[in-house]
Amino acid sequence: MYSILVELSPVLIERSSAPMPGLPELAMLWRAHQLSSTSSAVTASRFVTLDAELPGGGWPHRVLTELLLPHPGLGELRLLVPALASIAGAGAVVQAEGGRSVMLFDPPAALCGSALVQLGVDAQQLLVVHGREGARAAAGLRRLLPSADLLWALEQALKSGHVGAVLAWLPPRLKADALRRLQLAAQSHDGPAFLFREVDARVKPSAAPLRLLLQGAGIDRLSVRVLKRRGPPLTQPLMLALPPILSERLRARARGEPAPAMAAAAAEQRVETSSVAN
């Protein structure tokens, strides 16, 4: 087998990207070197840097979005909370989407209702479904769904079209045909659909049009690398500042710094000592 490498000159590339005379610009035409401006609805992530790199300017509807992470608890929920607040928010925040429900399939830990309310999400709008093989399996809970039935329930939720957003923590080594079924079902879902998967899945093909790799980047910071999108590749990861949930005292302790009150007291003591010495 022989392969031929053809290198185009910059002039040819410029000509190929320019519109051909006599042909109208089609709104549905997408060129690989351009970021797709999809006509489908999106929900803004409310991170300006991220929205600028997402096709359409936000989390896409009617398709799957894969979030790959090395382990839970990196801040992945805080990445999605601004969008969830616009879908299932409390008070005035909910006016844009009408207070639709959010379904969570097999989250790895119990949700903190007070923290979600603090970030603008109405906990009454959340519906959690657990599976037998998920993180809660060790608790000995009964009437839980096995992974096959959990995937079926996820598929039906997407097909129903009555859910505002879907978040699902999928079992490892999921087969490609299962992802294709979910992608087909997502076409009936007028809202974002997020699938959390292991990092090793990045080397496997996926039917999801949008794939992001999440990694921790410090306190209240998250690194987001765009692995797949309808647009040109993005070589550098995005650094996002997440909504804080810890108090300033706890954040200072996590950084190894003295708490603000202690720092102020220490500074005042230094001033008094200096005054006595003078």
Helices and strands as residue ranges (DSSP letters): H 10-17, E 42-43, H 48-53, G 55-57, E 59-60, E 64-69, H 76-88, G 91-96, E 102-105, H 113-118, G 123-125, E 126-129, G 137-139, H 147-160, E 165-169, H 176-186, E 193-198, G 199-203, E 210-216, E 221-228, E 238-241, H 248-254, H 260-277
